């Protein structure tokens, strides 16, 4: 029997080529007629009625797949994990028990509890006591065998003891003693366990620290503290969204919407903290990171329905299920296998995250013109916050629209298979969502940010930022590009932080970077890349003045700012060997005293060594403050680009990255 096209790896590209071939002689002419369509709804409707497209729909059969849940495979994984455990290969055993747990069907409660209990044992041996407590609590909540429960309480007591939490150690020991009543332990072993536990309880009860800790814990309990207990999975702390008063979003015909400085911005200031409107993790990290918050997790929670993703906590699993995963569950293998990009997946998730009725009610007003003030005042989860982002629909050629319509149709079929439209989909609703998916694909193309994690190779003294997912941040999406950006971005989970890496004067644009940067890429390469990916020509200072690459920056020239009282903005270039302190500006003719600048160059050498030493010892906060001071001092008298300033900026960026997602590989 011939394998259906949708079962093949990368099937969407094959489907597209096959469809073009099926279109035959009329294919190009049919596609060209898309230019006559004025709206996304019209474009989807037009492609829908093309006979050769409809004939190809048989190749886009989509159905949910739950092949990952398999009790037999889970049993094999458990056996391998147990072998590794006996050989004291704790990490290998822990990872195999995790795979066993994720693979077990949801109704296998006892087996799941045993997998969690076994994983807790490996975590205990790895001295991951907090993580061990999380798995013990999870195992106890499931149907863990009664005759073995005493083992979990004994391990729980050992963890609390290691963490020097004496009241909870006593409580766990008492539960252990009670639980032995259900055990099958021989009488002598049970007596010894009782005696050891009672001895430890008496010793701890006489320790003065126990009473102090108990009083503190009671006080927190009475205050109904929301602080997570040791038995709860450590989720990322919630960060309140923040847009600094220093940022003003403006608009003009030349630059579109963009961010500018409302007043002078100093180096190192935080300008924006923003949660994503939508965020999607790469398939590569689906078994190592929380699918909801992107936090790397050691003791994951599995999805009840599929084994395709994991979560860092019950909270994230429940939030994802309530928001979008109820429709993606079982569809992820199809989406990943199709070869659809992360951008395409984001389009589907935007729709899956809101009820059908929400979009049907919003449709009529979606294209109403909104002023900048109205747009910025919309609720954070309002679809219009992203629907009105730049999508260059007027410049798109028909061939581009055709590809996007085909993808929108595929994503619509995915939603149909997931039950998004209910048991009896109405054609007008399916068509409407197809049009919205087409719109999403367009604005996502130009407004996605890569979510990164800093990978540190301590043994090699090397660091590298790794792309783990994609997201849209509606406020940040309004910032324009510069090849000499004024800000750096870093991530905690998938929440983005924006901080300045150089001063920005009041009224000037605050620009971020879309990829190409002047220190690493030549102007023609940057321009070509930006034109290809974002459809604009960059006119930043680095492009207009064709600044050299970092390796080509002259090291035999110092660039001083002209300090004439007439506000001259010229740069005075002086060789380090210059003996004159008063230098005439060739632009305005006034004299500038460069003695201060030369003194700054001497002072910064010592400061740079101190800052680098702090960075190398892992004191990133102090190192960051030093680099901020360095950049501020340099910027007052010296004019970029010059090597010392670039290096200092990079060090500052590295400090910020170390405050975000970090993974130590050694």
C-alpha positions as CSV (number, residue, x, y, z in Angstrom):
1,X,0.0,0.0,0.0
2,X,1.4,3.4,-1.0
3,X,2.2,5.7,1.9
4,X,0.0,8.8,2.0
5,X,2.0,12.0,1.2
6,X,1.2,13.5,4.6
7,X,3.1,10.6,6.3
8,X,6.3,11.5,4.6
9,X,9.0,13.7,6.2
10,X,8.9,17.3,4.7
11,X,5.7,16.5,2.8
12,X,4.5,20.1,2.4
13,X,7.3,21.0,0.0
14,X,6.5,17.9,-2.1
15,X,2.8,18.7,-2.0
16,X,3.6,22.2,-3.2
17,X,5.7,21.0,-6.2
18,X,3.2,18.3,-7.0
19,X,0.4,20.9,-7.0
20,X,2.3,23.2,-9.3
21,X,2.9,20.4,-11.7
22,X,-0.8,19.4,-11.6
23,X,-1.7,23.0,-12.5
24,X,-0.1,22.5,-15.9
25,X,-0.1,25.2,-18.5
26,X,-2.7,27.4,-16.6
27,X,-0.8,27.3,-13.3
28,X,1.2,30.6,-13.7
29,X,-1.8,32.4,-15.2
30,X,-4.1,31.2,-12.4
31,X,-1.6,32.3,-9.7
32,X,-1.1,35.7,-11.4
33,X,-4.9,36.4,-10.9
34,X,-4.3,36.6,-7.2
35,X,-3.1,40.2,-7.8
36,X,-6.8,41.1,-8.5
37,X,-7.8,40.0,-5.0
38,X,-8.1,42.8,-2.5
39,X,-8.4,40.9,0.8
40,X,-7.0,37.8,2.5
41,X,-10.5,36.3,2.5
42,X,-10.7,36.8,-1.3
43,X,-7.3,35.3,-1.8
44,X,-8.2,32.1,0.2
45,X,-11.6,31.8,-1.6
46,X,-9.9,32.2,-5.0
47,X,-7.3,29.5,-4.4
48,X,-10.0,27.3,-2.9
49,X,-12.0,27.2,-6.1
50,X,-9.0,26.3,-8.4
51,X,-9.8,22.8,-9.7
52,X,-6.2,21.6,-9.6
53,X,-5.8,22.8,-6.0
54,X,-8.9,21.1,-4.9
55,X,-7.7,17.9,-6.6
56,X,-4.6,18.1,-4.5
57,X,-6.4,18.2,-1.2
58,X,-6.3,14.4,-1.0
59,X,-2.6,14.8,-0.2
60,X,-3.3,17.0,2.8
61,X,-5.1,14.4,4.9
62,X,-4.6,15.4,8.6
63,X,-5.4,13.4,11.7
64,X,-4.2,13.4,15.2
65,X,-1.5,11.0,16.2
66,X,-0.8,9.6,19.7
67,X,1.9,7.1,18.8
68,X,4.2,8.3,21.6
69,X,2.1,6.9,24.4
70,X,2.9,3.2,24.6
71,X,3.0,1.1,27.8
72,X,5.2,-1.6,26.1
73,X,7.9,1.0,25.1
74,X,7.6,2.5,28.6
75,X,8.3,-0.9,30.2
76,X,11.4,-1.3,28.0
77,X,12.6,2.2,29.0
78,X,12.0,1.4,32.7
79,X,14.1,-1.8,32.4
80,X,17.0,0.1,30.8
81,X,16.7,2.8,33.5
82,X,16.8,0.2,36.3
83,X,20.0,-1.3,34.7
84,X,21.6,2.1,34.6
85,X,20.6,2.8,38.2
86,X,22.1,-0.4,39.4
87,X,25.3,0.6,37.6
88,X,25.2,3.9,39.5
89,X,24.8,5.8,36.2
90,X,22.5,8.3,37.8
91,X,22.1,10.8,35.0
92,X,21.4,8.1,32.4
93,X,18.9,6.5,34.7
94,X,17.2,9.8,35.5
95,X,16.8,10.6,31.8
96,X,15.5,7.1,31.0
97,X,13.0,7.2,33.8
98,X,11.8,10.6,32.5
99,X,11.3,9.1,29.0
100,X,9.4,6.2,30.6
101,X,7.1,8.5,32.5
102,X,6.4,10.7,29.5
103,X,5.7,7.6,27.3
104,X,3.2,6.0,29.8
105,X,-0.5,6.4,28.9
106,X,-2.3,8.7,31.2
107,X,-4.5,5.9,32.6
108,X,-1.5,3.9,33.8
109,X,-1.5,5.7,37.2
110,X,0.4,3.1,39.2
111,X,3.1,2.7,36.5
112,X,3.5,6.5,36.2
113,X,3.8,6.9,40.0
114,X,6.5,4.2,40.1
115,X,8.4,5.9,37.2
116,X,8.3,9.2,39.2
117,X,9.4,7.5,42.4
118,X,12.3,5.8,40.7
119,X,13.3,9.1,39.1
120,X,13.2,10.7,42.6
121,X,15.7,8.0,43.7
122,X,18.1,9.0,40.9
123,X,17.7,12.7,41.8
124,X,18.5,11.9,45.4
125,X,21.7,10.2,44.4
126,X,22.5,13.2,42.2
127,X,22.0,15.4,45.3
128,X,19.1,17.2,43.6
129,X,17.1,17.3,46.8
130,X,14.6,19.9,45.8
131,X,13.8,18.2,42.5
132,X,13.6,14.9,44.3
133,X,10.9,16.3,46.7
134,X,8.9,17.4,43.6
135,X,8.9,13.9,42.2
136,X,8.0,12.3,45.6
137,X,5.0,14.6,45.9
138,X,3.9,13.7,42.4
139,X,4.3,9.9,43.0
140,X,2.3,10.2,46.2
141,X,-0.5,11.9,44.4
142,X,-0.8,9.0,42.0
143,X,-1.5,5.4,42.8
144,X,1.9,4.5,44.3
145,X,1.7,1.0,45.9
146,X,0.7,1.3,49.5
147,X,3.2,-1.3,50.7
148,X,6.1,0.9,49.3
149,X,4.9,4.3,50.4
150,X,7.2,4.2,53.5
151,X,10.2,4.3,51.1
152,X,9.0,7.6,49.7
153,X,8.6,9.2,53.1
154,X,12.0,7.9,54.2
155,X,13.6,9.5,51.1
156,X,11.5,12.7,51.7
157,X,12.9,12.9,55.2
158,X,16.5,12.5,53.9
159,X,16.0,15.3,51.4
160,X,14.6,17.6,54.1
161,X,17.5,16.7,56.4
162,X,20.0,17.5,53.6
163,X,18.2,20.9,53.1
164,X,18.3,21.5,56.9
165,X,14.5,21.8,57.1
166,X,14.0,20.0,60.5
167,X,10.2,20.4,61.1
168,X,9.5,18.9,57.7
169,X,12.1,16.1,58.3
170,X,10.2,15.2,61.6
171,X,6.9,15.2,59.8
172,X,8.2,13.0,57.0
173,X,9.7,10.6,59.5
174,X,6.3,10.3,61.4
175,X,4.6,9.6,58.1
176,X,7.2,6.9,57.3
177,X,6.6,5.2,60.6
178,X,2.8,5.2,60.0
179,X,3.2,4.0,56.4
180,X,5.2,0.9,57.5
181,X,1.9,-0.6,58.8
182,X,0.9,-1.2,55.1
183,X,4.4,-2.5,54.2
184,X,5.5,-6.1,53.7
185,X,8.7,-5.5,55.7
186,X,9.8,-8.3,58.1
187,X,9.2,-7.5,61.7
188,X,12.8,-7.0,62.6
189,X,13.4,-4.6,59.7
190,X,10.3,-2.7,60.6
191,X,11.4,-2.4,64.2
192,X,14.8,-1.1,63.2
193,X,13.2,1.5,60.9
194,X,10.9,2.6,63.7
195,X,13.8,2.9,66.2
196,X,16.0,4.8,63.8
197,X,13.2,7.2,62.9
198,X,12.2,7.8,66.5
199,X,15.8,8.5,67.5
200,X,16.1,11.0,64.7
201,X,12.8,12.7,65.6
202,X,13.9,13.1,69.3
203,X,17.2,14.5,68.3
204,X,15.7,17.1,66.0
205,X,12.9,18.0,68.5
206,X,15.7,18.9,71.0
207,X,17.5,21.0,68.4
208,X,16.7,24.7,69.1
209,X,16.7,25.4,65.3
210,X,13.7,23.2,64.9
211,X,11.4,25.4,67.0
212,X,12.6,28.5,65.2
213,X,12.0,27.0,61.8
214,X,8.5,25.7,62.8
215,X,7.5,29.2,64.0
216,X,8.6,30.8,60.8
217,X,6.8,28.2,58.7
218,X,3.6,28.6,60.7
219,X,3.8,32.4,60.2
220,X,4.1,32.0,56.5
221,X,1.2,29.5,56.5
222,X,-1.0,32.0,58.4
223,X,-0.1,34.7,56.0
224,X,-1.2,32.4,53.2
225,X,2.1,33.0,51.4
226,X,2.1,32.4,47.7
227,X,5.8,31.4,47.8
228,X,6.1,27.9,46.3
229,X,7.0,25.1,48.8
230,X,9.9,22.8,48.3
231,X,7.5,20.1,47.0
232,X,6.3,22.3,44.1
233,X,8.1,22.5,40.8
234,X,10.2,25.6,40.4
235,X,8.6,27.6,37.8
236,X,9.9,30.9,36.5
237,X,8.8,33.8,38.8
238,X,6.2,35.9,37.1
239,X,7.6,39.2,35.8
240,X,5.4,42.2,35.4
241,X,5.4,43.8,32.0
242,X,7.1,47.1,31.8
243,X,7.6,49.9,29.3
244,X,9.9,52.7,30.5
245,X,8.7,56.3,30.4
246,X,11.9,56.9,28.5
247,X,10.4,55.1,25.5
248,X,7.9,56.9,23.2
249,X,6.4,55.1,20.2
250,X,6.1,57.5,17.3
251,X,5.0,57.4,13.6
252,X,5.9,59.1,10.4
253,X,5.7,58.3,6.6
254,X,9.4,57.6,6.3
255,X,10.0,55.4,9.3
256,X,6.6,54.0,10.0
257,X,6.0,53.3,13.6
258,X,9.2,53.4,15.7
259,X,10.6,53.9,19.2
260,X,12.3,57.1,20.2
261,X,13.8,58.5,23.4
262,X,11.3,60.6,25.3
263,X,14.3,62.1,27.3
264,X,18.0,61.3,27.5
265,X,18.6,57.5,28.0
266,X,21.7,56.4,29.8
267,X,23.6,53.2,29.0
268,X,22.5,50.1,30.9
269,X,18.9,51.2,31.5
270,X,16.0,48.7,31.2
271,X,13.5,50.0,28.7
272,X,11.1,47.0,28.2
273,X,10.0,43.8,29.8
274,X,7.4,42.0,27.6
275,X,5.7,38.6,27.6
276,X,5.1,37.1,24.1
277,X,1.8,37.4,22.4
278,X,2.6,34.0,21.0
279,X,5.7,31.8,21.4
280,X,6.6,28.4,19.9
281,X,9.5,26.1,21.0
282,X,11.6,24.4,18.3
283,X,10.9,20.7,17.9
284,X,14.6,20.0,18.8
285,X,14.0,21.3,22.4
286,X,10.5,19.7,22.9
287,X,11.9,17.1,25.3
288,X,14.3,19.4,27.3
289,X,12.3,22.7,27.7
290,X,8.9,23.6,29.0
291,X,6.6,24.0,26.0
292,X,4.8,26.9,27.7
293,X,7.5,29.0,29.3
294,X,10.6,27.7,27.6
295,X,12.3,26.9,30.9
296,X,14.8,24.0,30.7
297,X,13.5,21.4,33.1
298,X,15.1,18.4,34.9
299,X,11.8,16.9,36.4
300,X,9.3,17.5,33.7
301,X,5.5,17.0,33.8
302,X,4.0,15.2,30.9
303,X,1.0,16.0,28.8
304,X,-1.9,13.6,29.6
305,X,-2.6,13.0,25.9
306,X,0.7,13.1,24.0
307,X,4.4,12.4,24.6
308,X,5.5,15.2,22.2
309,X,6.1,17.9,24.7
310,X,7.0,18.4,28.4
311,X,6.3,21.1,31.0
312,X,8.3,22.4,34.0
313,X,5.3,22.3,36.3
314,X,1.7,21.4,36.6
315,X,0.8,25.1,36.3
316,X,2.5,25.4,32.9
317,X,0.9,22.2,31.7
318,X,-2.6,23.4,32.7
319,X,-2.1,26.8,31.2
320,X,-1.0,25.4,27.9
321,X,-3.8,22.9,27.9
322,X,-6.4,25.6,28.6
323,X,-5.0,28.0,26.0
324,X,-3.9,26.1,22.9
325,X,-2.5,22.6,23.5
326,X,-6.0,21.0,23.6
327,X,-5.9,21.6,19.9
328,X,-2.2,21.0,19.2
329,X,-2.2,17.7,21.2
330,X,-1.6,14.9,18.7
331,X,-1.1,17.3,15.9
332,X,2.5,18.2,16.6
333,X,4.0,15.2,14.8
334,X,2.1,16.2,11.7
335,X,3.2,19.8,11.9
336,X,6.8,18.9,12.5
337,X,6.8,16.2,9.8
338,X,5.3,18.6,7.3
339,X,8.4,20.8,7.3
340,X,6.3,23.8,8.3
341,X,8.6,26.5,9.8
342,X,8.3,27.8,13.3
343,X,6.5,30.9,11.8
344,X,3.8,28.7,10.4
345,X,3.4,27.0,13.7
346,X,3.0,30.4,15.4
347,X,0.2,31.3,13.0
348,X,-1.7,28.1,14.0
349,X,-1.1,28.8,17.7
350,X,-2.4,32.4,17.5
351,X,-5.7,31.0,16.3
352,X,-5.7,28.0,18.6
353,X,-5.2,30.3,21.6
354,X,-8.6,32.0,21.2
355,X,-12.1,30.6,20.8
356,X,-13.6,30.5,17.3
357,X,-16.4,32.9,18.4
358,X,-13.7,35.5,19.4
359,X,-12.4,35.7,15.9
360,X,-15.8,35.6,14.2
361,X,-16.9,38.6,16.3
362,X,-13.7,40.5,15.7
363,X,-13.6,40.0,12.0
364,X,-15.9,42.8,11.0
365,X,-13.9,45.5,12.8
366,X,-10.4,44.0,12.2
367,X,-9.5,46.3,9.3
368,X,-10.8,49.5,10.9
369,X,-8.0,52.2,11.1
370,X,-6.6,52.5,14.6
371,X,-4.5,55.5,15.7
372,X,-1.2,54.7,17.3
373,X,-2.7,55.7,20.7
374,X,-5.7,53.4,20.2
375,X,-3.4,50.5,19.1
376,X,-1.1,50.9,22.1
377,X,-4.1,51.1,24.6
378,X,-5.6,47.7,23.4
379,X,-5.4,44.9,26.0
380,X,-2.2,42.9,25.7
381,X,-4.0,39.7,24.5
382,X,-6.1,41.6,21.8
383,X,-5.5,40.0,18.4
384,X,-5.4,43.5,16.9
385,X,-2.2,44.2,18.7
386,X,-0.5,41.8,16.3
387,X,-2.9,41.9,13.3
388,X,-1.9,45.6,12.7
389,X,1.8,44.9,12.6
390,X,3.6,45.5,9.3
391,X,2.9,42.8,6.7
392,X,3.8,44.5,3.3
393,X,0.7,43.1,1.7
394,X,0.8,45.7,-1.1
395,X,4.3,44.6,-2.2
396,X,3.7,40.9,-2.2
397,X,3.9,39.1,-5.5
398,X,1.1,36.7,-6.4
399,X,3.5,33.7,-6.1
400,X,4.2,34.6,-2.5
401,X,0.5,34.9,-1.7
402,X,-0.1,31.5,-3.3
403,X,2.4,29.8,-1.1
404,X,1.0,31.4,2.0
405,X,-2.6,30.5,1.0
406,X,-1.6,26.9,0.6
407,X,0.0,26.9,4.1
408,X,-3.1,28.7,5.6
409,X,-5.3,25.9,4.0
410,X,-3.0,23.2,5.6
411,X,-3.1,24.9,9.0
412,X,-6.9,25.2,8.7
413,X,-7.1,21.5,8.1
414,X,-5.0,20.9,11.2
415,X,-7.4,22.9,13.3
416,X,-10.4,21.0,11.8
417,X,-8.8,17.7,12.7
418,X,-8.3,19.0,16.3
419,X,-12.0,19.9,16.6
420,X,-11.5,23.7,16.7
421,X,-14.6,24.2,14.5
422,X,-16.7,21.7,16.5
423,X,-18.3,18.5,15.3
424,X,-20.0,20.2,12.3
425,X,-17.7,22.8,10.8
426,X,-19.4,25.6,9.0
427,X,-17.8,26.5,5.6
428,X,-18.0,30.2,6.3
429,X,-16.2,29.8,9.6
430,X,-13.5,27.6,8.1
431,X,-13.0,30.2,5.3
432,X,-12.8,33.0,7.8
433,X,-10.1,31.3,9.8
434,X,-8.2,30.5,6.6
435,X,-8.2,34.3,5.8
436,X,-6.9,35.1,9.4
437,X,-4.2,32.5,9.1
438,X,-3.1,34.1,5.9
439,X,-2.9,37.4,7.6
440,X,-0.9,35.9,10.5
441,X,1.6,34.3,8.2
442,X,2.3,37.7,6.7
443,X,2.9,39.8,9.8
444,X,4.8,36.9,11.5
445,X,7.3,37.0,8.6
446,X,8.5,40.5,9.6
447,X,7.9,40.6,13.3
448,X,9.2,37.4,14.9
449,X,12.1,37.4,17.4
450,X,14.3,34.4,18.0
451,X,14.2,33.3,21.7
452,X,17.7,32.4,22.8
453,X,19.5,30.5,25.5
454,X,23.2,31.1,26.4
455,X,25.2,27.9,26.2
456,X,28.4,28.1,28.3
457,X,31.3,25.7,27.7
458,X,33.3,26.4,30.9
459,X,36.1,24.0,30.1
460,X,36.7,25.8,26.8
461,X,36.0,29.3,28.0
462,X,33.4,29.6,25.3
463,X,29.8,31.0,25.2
464,X,27.2,30.8,22.4
465,X,23.7,32.0,22.0
466,X,21.4,29.2,20.8
467,X,18.0,29.7,19.1
468,X,15.5,27.6,21.0
469,X,12.2,29.1,19.7
470,X,10.3,32.0,18.2
471,X,7.9,34.6,19.6
472,X,6.1,37.9,18.8
473,X,6.4,40.8,21.2
474,X,3.9,43.5,20.1
475,X,5.6,46.5,21.6
476,X,9.2,45.4,20.7
477,X,7.9,44.8,17.1
478,X,7.5,48.5,16.8
479,X,11.2,49.2,17.3
480,X,13.1,49.8,14.1
481,X,16.4,48.3,13.0
482,X,19.9,49.6,13.1
483,X,23.2,47.9,12.2
484,X,24.6,49.7,15.3
485,X,21.7,49.0,17.8
486,X,21.3,50.9,20.9
487,X,19.9,48.0,22.9
488,X,20.5,44.3,23.7
489,X,17.8,41.8,24.3
490,X,17.9,38.8,26.6
491,X,15.3,36.3,27.8
492,X,14.1,34.7,31.0
493,X,12.1,31.8,29.7
494,X,10.3,33.4,26.8
495,X,9.9,36.8,28.5
496,X,12.1,39.4,26.8
497,X,14.2,42.1,28.4
498,X,15.5,45.2,26.5
499,X,18.4,47.2,27.9
500,X,20.5,50.0,26.4
501,X,24.1,49.4,25.4
502,X,24.9,53.1,24.7
503,X,23.4,56.5,25.5
504,X,20.5,57.7,23.4
505,X,19.8,61.5,23.3
506,X,16.2,62.7,23.7
507,X,14.3,62.7,20.5
508,X,16.6,60.2,18.7
509,X,15.4,56.7,17.7
510,X,15.9,53.7,20.0
511,X,16.8,51.0,17.5
512,X,17.3,47.3,18.0
513,X,18.9,44.9,15.6
514,X,17.2,42.4,13.2
515,X,20.3,40.3,12.6
516,X,23.0,41.9,10.5
517,X,25.4,44.0,12.6
518,X,28.1,46.3,11.2
519,X,31.0,44.9,13.3
520,X,30.5,41.4,11.7
521,X,28.9,41.9,8.3
522,X,29.9,44.2,5.3
523,X,27.4,46.8,4.3
524,X,26.4,45.2,1.0
525,X,25.8,41.9,2.8
526,X,23.7,43.6,5.5
527,X,21.7,45.5,2.9
528,X,21.1,42.4,0.8
529,X,20.0,40.3,3.8
530,X,17.6,43.0,5.2
531,X,16.1,43.5,1.7
532,X,15.5,39.8,1.4
533,X,14.2,39.1,4.9
534,X,12.4,42.4,5.8
535,X,11.9,44.2,2.5
536,X,13.5,47.5,3.4
537,X,16.8,49.4,2.8
538,X,18.7,50.3,6.0
539,X,19.8,54.0,6.4
540,X,21.4,53.7,9.8
541,X,24.7,55.6,10.5
542,X,26.7,52.5,10.0
543,X,25.3,52.0,6.6
544,X,25.3,55.6,5.4
545,X,28.9,56.1,6.5
546,X,29.9,52.6,5.6
547,X,31.6,51.8,9.0
548,X,34.4,49.2,8.8
549,X,34.1,45.7,10.3
550,X,35.4,45.3,13.8
551,X,38.6,43.6,12.5
552,X,39.2,46.5,10.1
553,X,38.6,49.3,12.6
554,X,41.7,51.5,12.7
555,X,43.7,51.1,15.9
556,X,46.1,54.0,15.1
557,X,43.4,56.7,15.3
558,X,41.4,58.1,18.3
559,X,38.0,59.6,17.5
560,X,37.2,62.6,19.7
561,X,34.0,64.5,19.7
562,X,34.3,68.2,18.8
563,X,33.5,70.2,22.0
564,X,33.0,73.6,20.4
565,X,30.3,75.7,22.0
566,X,28.4,75.9,18.7
567,X,27.1,72.3,19.1
568,X,29.3,71.0,16.3
569,X,28.7,67.2,15.8
570,X,31.9,66.6,13.9
571,X,34.5,63.9,14.8
572,X,38.2,64.8,15.3
573,X,40.5,62.0,14.4
574,X,43.9,62.1,16.1
575,X,46.8,59.6,16.2
576,X,47.8,58.3,19.6
577,X,51.3,59.9,19.1
578,X,49.8,63.4,18.8
579,X,51.6,65.8,21.2
580,X,49.2,68.7,20.8
581,X,46.3,69.0,23.4
582,X,44.4,71.7,21.4
583,X,43.1,70.4,18.1
584,X,41.3,72.4,15.5
585,X,38.1,71.0,14.1
586,X,38.1,71.0,10.3
587,X,34.3,71.3,10.2
588,X,33.7,74.3,12.5
589,X,37.2,75.7,12.9
590,X,37.0,75.8,16.7
591,X,39.6,74.2,19.1
592,X,38.9,71.2,21.2
593,X,41.1,70.1,24.2
594,X,41.8,66.4,23.8
595,X,43.7,66.1,27.1
596,X,40.5,64.9,28.9
597,X,40.0,62.3,26.2
598,X,43.5,61.0,26.4
599,X,43.2,60.7,30.2
600,X,39.9,58.8,29.7
601,X,41.7,56.3,27.5
602,X,44.3,55.7,30.3
603,X,41.7,55.3,33.0
604,X,39.5,52.9,31.1
605,X,42.4,50.4,30.6
606,X,42.5,49.7,34.4
607,X,38.6,49.7,34.6
608,X,38.4,47.2,31.7
609,X,40.8,44.8,33.4
610,X,38.7,44.9,36.6
611,X,35.4,44.4,34.8
612,X,36.8,41.4,32.8
613,X,38.1,39.8,36.1
614,X,34.6,40.2,37.6
615,X,33.0,38.6,34.6
616,X,35.5,35.7,34.5
617,X,34.7,34.9,38.2
618,X,30.9,34.9,37.4
619,X,30.1,38.1,39.2
620,X,28.0,39.4,36.3
621,X,26.1,42.1,38.1
622,X,29.2,43.9,39.3
623,X,30.9,43.4,35.9
624,X,27.8,44.8,34.3
625,X,28.0,48.0,36.4
626,X,31.7,48.4,35.5
627,X,31.1,48.1,31.8
628,X,28.2,50.6,32.1
629,X,30.6,53.1,33.7
630,X,33.2,52.4,31.0
631,X,30.8,53.0,28.1
632,X,29.4,56.2,29.8
633,X,32.9,57.7,30.3
634,X,34.0,56.7,26.7
635,X,30.9,58.0,25.1
636,X,31.3,61.5,26.6
637,X,34.5,62.3,24.8
638,X,35.0,59.6,22.1
639,X,32.9,58.9,19.0
640,X,32.1,55.4,17.8
641,X,33.1,53.4,15.9
642,X,36.3,52.5,17.6
643,X,37.6,49.1,18.9
644,X,37.6,49.7,22.7
645,X,34.0,50.9,22.6
646,X,32.8,47.9,20.5
647,X,34.6,45.4,22.8
648,X,33.1,47.1,25.9
649,X,29.6,47.0,24.3
650,X,30.0,43.3,23.6
651,X,31.2,42.6,27.2
652,X,28.1,44.5,28.5
653,X,25.8,42.4,26.2
654,X,27.4,39.2,27.5
655,X,26.7,40.4,31.1
656,X,23.0,40.9,30.3
657,X,22.8,37.5,28.5
658,X,24.2,35.8,31.7
659,X,21.2,37.3,33.6
660,X,18.8,35.4,31.3
661,X,18.5,31.8,30.0
662,X,21.8,30.0,30.6
663,X,22.8,26.4,30.2
664,X,26.1,25.2,31.5
665,X,27.3,22.3,29.4
666,X,30.3,21.4,31.6
